[in-house]
Amino acid sequence: MKLYNIKENDEQVSFGQAVRQGLGRNQGLFFPAELPKFDDVDALLAEDFVTRSSKILSALIGDELSADKVNSMVDAAFQFPAPIKSVKDGVYALELFHGPTLAFKDFGGRFMAQSLAAVSDGGKITILTATSGDTGAAVAHAFYGMEDINVVILYPKGKISPLQEKLFCTLGKNIHTVAIDGDFDACQALVKQAFDDAALREEIGLNSANSINISRLMAQICYYFEAASQMSKQERENLVVSVPSGNFGNLTAGLLAKALGLPIKRFIAATNENDTVPRYLETGKWEPKPTVATTSNAMDVSQPNNWPRIEELCQLKGWGLDTLGKGKVSDEQSAESVRDLKAQGYLCEPHGAIAYRLLDEQLQDGETGLFLCTAHPAKFKEVVDDILGSDIDLPGPLAKHAAMELLSEDLANDFNALKEVLRRVQ
Ligand SMILES: *Cc1c(COP(=O)(O)O)cnc(C)c1O
């Protein structure tokens, strides 16, 4: 598989390099130089999830990894289902939260862990990442127990929900969690400093595992096919998919699925008040505003880092950006939609409810709607209980971790202190 740097097209890398490096020169994103196209999508959809996903990913990766190898990676990564649930006539929810950390990031995180192990040159790897909640948990669980890979996760002390903290700070082994005396921006600044330190980067084999990594997006393509496979042929002919978006990795993966041949009629780019993209699609002007905090906090992003990939793909395929549906939803409106869905017998948290609301508004006669449920309702228990006046149960993994002891260490917001930690955990 060849990929090129969107910003500096002459930089070409293999799948292995793209996975190890994350980003190209000048912070450019890698993009596949060629996309395979599946002619017989119906036959592909008739396969089971792991077999089909292996075929898709193997076609993308090409001869760099054998088909058997890709199959065993997918088998290890995708150990949980992605079911669709009928919410009302012609509208389905795609539940992406049945993995160990109850959010869709488990798919990408776990496949990235497999990919990194597969393309490693035997040297040390240290994953360093800052999290405000979800990503840290997915990365921690994905890399837990893997040989030769150390994971260091920074998070702002006292600023993530206690439940979220328990989910990834109770693992131990090769997972080291550090509570920084500062906010999320301070954590991100420390990570950036570490990546800017070339000597340190080399010494400990630094890698970020963030959503920029192409292996994460590739894994996410597979569940769009999985959703379509659970519908009748007639239903999936006129399919509209609504994607609750933050950094826009999920929507990029959906558009890639379409490019590979999955017949999706239309996508809806759904955001909360952080609406840089819907405004851009409306006015043609890219004008990020300061990020505002919402109840769908995993989408509180005003400078979405995957957007250049969407522009690149649409341009390559001749898809006008005006064919993308769009919209933003306020906290009040998403709460209303959580209640609306509950009244229809479906429990949903605000991220999914935002996608549902815009789908419901924009779906036309004869179309089938699918909205992505990116997190388990219990992962946002405080918000959901507040909206519904409920006391929802914690599912198994959350309940188990909630009872375990925190293993994090506290650290000052200081780069030298972080360096010591990074060297110590080797
Ligand atoms: C990360 C996340 C999103 C946003 O996904 P992107 O791929 O960054 O657009 C939406 N919902 C939840 C629950 C998330 O964790």
The ligand as an SDF file (V2000), in Angstrom:
LIG
                    3D

 15 15  0  0  0  0  0  0  0  0999 V2000
  -14.3230   10.5400   19.3230 C   0  0  0  0  0  0  0  0  0  0  0  0
  -15.8130   10.5550   19.4270 C   0  0  0  0  0  0  0  0  0  0  0  0
  -16.6360   11.1930   18.4640 C   0  0  0  0  0  0  0  0  0  0  0  0
  -16.0680   11.9710   17.3060 C   0  0  0  0  0  0  0  0  0  0  0  0
  -15.5320   11.1410   16.3120 O   0  0  0  0  0  0  0  0  0  0  0  0
  -14.5670   11.7310   15.1990 P   0  0  0  0  0  0  0  0  0  0  0  0
  -14.1050   10.5570   14.4120 O   0  0  0  0  0  0  0  0  0  0  0  0
  -13.4470   12.4160   15.9350 O   0  0  0  0  0  0  0  0  0  0  0  0
  -15.3630   12.6920   14.3850 O   0  0  0  0  0  0  0  0  0  0  0  0
  -18.0150   11.0900   18.5930 C   0  0  0  0  0  0  0  0  0  0  0  0
  -18.5770   10.4500   19.6360 N   0  0  0  0  0  0  0  0  0  0  0  0
  -17.8290    9.8470   20.5990 C   0  0  0  0  0  0  0  0  0  0  0  0
  -18.5250    9.1700   21.7240 C   0  0  0  0  0  0  0  0  0  0  0  0
  -16.4260    9.8670   20.5250 C   0  0  0  0  0  0  0  0  0  0  0  0
  -15.7070    9.2710   21.4900 O   0  0  0  0  0  0  0  0  0  0  0  0
  1  2  1  0
  2  3  1  0
  2 14  2  0
  3  4  1  0
  3 10  2  0
  4  5  1  0
  5  6  1  0
  6  7  2  0
  6  8  1  0
  6  9  1  0
 10 11  1  0
 11 12  2  0
 12 13  1  0
 12 14  1  0
 14 15  1  0
M  END
$$$$
